[in-house]
């Protein structure tokens, strides 16, 4: 635009300066519509399940490897030991009631080459197709979380695009815990071309479209030399790049603890506020992967005219990810082999007034 004399000073327009209808969609450039300028509440934008650490079906304290708080699995393979628990230590004023705590109970001052410790969540591939991995339009991801530890220094988050019939790719990204025993919010953005690579944007970068694991995140607490040769913020086709050589050894002292809550992973390059879900919705999302059936009444149900059987069946609260492994936790000798992703049926080989089985149904990734 040409001006007579000097250019008028720029002015920030207010609502009163704009005539109704003068600004139309066609007049707004696509590049001007950014995430920050869109006012919208996108439900279920958080890819992580139970990121506020509020659901703990299995209990609240765990001293062995495996799933503890729902959807988070501890994998510790060192000469030390940790206890994972649900804790009420939370960042002030953020709306959280619980956190996941990792407490070092046996120290390992020197992590051997093949040793490691990591806290992981696996994510179903069919939930991630909108990320468009495997194409040139692949989306960036932004991870945000609150963390607190007595052990300061450099930590790593391990991002893994599972193979799923293609190729597994990994990308470790460093973050720093700066102050001991102080809650700090961390934000990490993962580009599909991190490290100037094209692994994710090529066809082999596609995420499997099924109920199998398509992606995982792991918070690394320790890693030996076999696993810490990853390059920060760079995708690689080399497996088991848990972190970089800068990763601290969290297990070097029994004084160490690690708290985490408010975990959110979302498409885009900006971290939005944590998405708090109603507790029933959060629990239902967890029940897709793990369910504890605990009946409260005895019953009598003969089944056949020639041989008496006790038969019991129930529908799961929500369809499970896959046909679960059902394990009786009571001691009434029920046959547990008959289940689908929707329901369970069991029987006893002798009739009588028996309690229905207490059991777990496990369809974790």
C-alpha positions, 0 to 999 in steps of 0.5 A, spaced: 500 500 500 502 506 498 502 512 502 502 520 501 507 522 506 509 518 512 506 511 514 501 512 519 502 508 526 500 501 526 494 500 531 491 494 534 484 494 532 479 493 538 472 490 537 469 497 536 473 498 530 470 493 526 464 493 523 460 487 523 461 482 517 467 486 514 472 480 516 470 474 513 473 467 513 475 468 505 479 474 508 483 471 513 490 467 510 491 460 513 497 462 515 494 467 520 490 462 524 494 459 529 493 454 535 494 460 540 488 464 536 483 459 536 479 458 542 476 451 543 476 446 548 477 439 544 475 433 548 480 428 549 486 432 546 490 428 551 493 422 548 495 419 555 490 416 560 490 417 567 495 423 567 493 426 573 495 419 577 488 418 580 486 411 578 489 406 582 485 399 581 491 395 583 493 398 589 497 404 592 504 401 593 508 397 589 515 394 590 516 389 584 516 391 576 509 391 572 503 396 572 502 400 578 498 406 578 493 405 572 496 405 565 503 406 567 508 400 568 515 400 572 521 397 568 527 397 573 533 392 571 539 394 576 542 392 582 538 397 586 530 397 587 525 402 587 518 403 590 512 406 586 506 409 589 500 413 589 502 420 593 498 426 595 504 430 594 502 435 588 504 442 585 500 447 589 494 451 586 494 446 579 488 442 581 492 435 582 490 431 588 495 425 586 502 424 583 506 418 582 512 417 586 518 413 585 522 412 591 529 409 591 529 403 596 536 400 594 541 404 591 546 402 585 551 407 585 554 404 578 549 402 573 552 396 568 552 397 561 545 392 560 542 396 566 536 401 566 530 403 569 524 407 566 517 409 567 512 407 561 506 408 558 504 404 551 498 407 547 494 404 542 495 405 535 488 406 532 488 412 537 493 415 533 492 415 526 490 423 526 497 424 527 498 422 520 505 419 521 508 415 515 506 422 511 509 428 509 503 431 513 505 428 520 504 432 526 508 435 531 507 432 539 507 436 545 508 433 552 507 437 558 508 434 565 510 436 572 516 433 576 519 433 582 525 430 585 531 430 590 536 428 584 537 434 580 540 434 573 539 431 566 533 426 565 531 423 558 524 422 555 524 416 550 519 417 545 518 410 541 514 409 534 512 402 534 514 397 528 507 395 527 509 391 521 514 397 519 520 400 522 521 402 530 523 409 530 526 412 537 527 419 539 530 421 546 529 428 548 533 431 554 530 435 560 533 438 566 530 438 573 534 444 576 532 445 583 531 439 588 525 437 591 521 443 587 515 442 583 517 444 575 513 444 569 516 441 563 514 442 556 517 438 550 515 438 543 517 432 538 517 434 531 516 428 526 523 431 523 527 431 529 534 431 528 533 433 520 530 426 519 525 423 514 524 417 518 517 419 521 515 422 514 516 416 510 512 410 509 515 406 514 514 411 519 506 410 519 503 408 526 499 401 526 492 402 525 490 396 530 489 395 538 496 393 538 501 398 541 503 404 536 507 409 540 510 409 547 513 414 552 518 412 557 521 417 563 528 414 564 531 414 571 537 410 569 541 407 563 547 403 562 552 404 556 548 399 552 542 404 552 544 411 553 548 413 546 542 416 543 542 423 540 538 428 543 532 430 539 533 426 533 529 420 531 533 413 529 532 407 527 537 404 532 533 400 537 533 401 545 536 408 545 533 410 552 537 416 553 543 420 552 550 419 555 547 425 560 542 421 563 543 422 571 543 415 575 537 416 579 538 410 583 545 412 586 542 414 593 536 411 597 535 419 599 532 420 592 525 420 590 521 422 583 514 425 583 510 426 576 503 428 575 499 432 570 502 428 564 499 430 557 501 429 550 497 432 545 498 434 537 501 441 535 507 445 538 503 448 544 502 445 551 495 447 553 492 446 560 491 439 563 485 436 561 481 434 567 476 429 566 470 426 570 473 421 575 468 416 572 470 417 565 478 417 567 476 410 570 472 407 564 478 409 560 483 405 564 478 399 565 479 398 557 486 395 559 485 392 566 479 390 571 478 387 578 471 383 579 469 383 586 462 380 587 459 380 594 454 375 594 454 367 594 449 363 589 447 356 587 446 355 579 446 347 577 448 347 570 446 340 567 441 335 568 446 329 569 452 333 572 451 339 576 456 345 575 456 352 578 456 357 572 457 364 572 458 370 567 458 377 567 459 383 562 465 387 563 464 395 564 466 397 558 469 393 552 476 391 553 482 392 548 482 385 547 480 378 550 483 379 557 487 374 561 482 372 567 486 370 573 482 368 579 484 371 585 479 367 590 480 360 592 474 357 589 477 353 583 473 356 578 475 355 571 477 361 568 478 360 560 472 363 557 472 370 556 471 375 550 473 382 550 466 383 552 464 378 557 467 373 562 464 366 563 466 361 568 464 354 571 466 349 577 466 342 576 461 341 583 455 344 585 454 348 591 453 355 594 459 358 592 461 365 592 462 367 584 470 368 582 474 374 584 478 375 578 482 380 574 481 381 567 488 384 564 488 386 557 494 391 557 499 393 552 
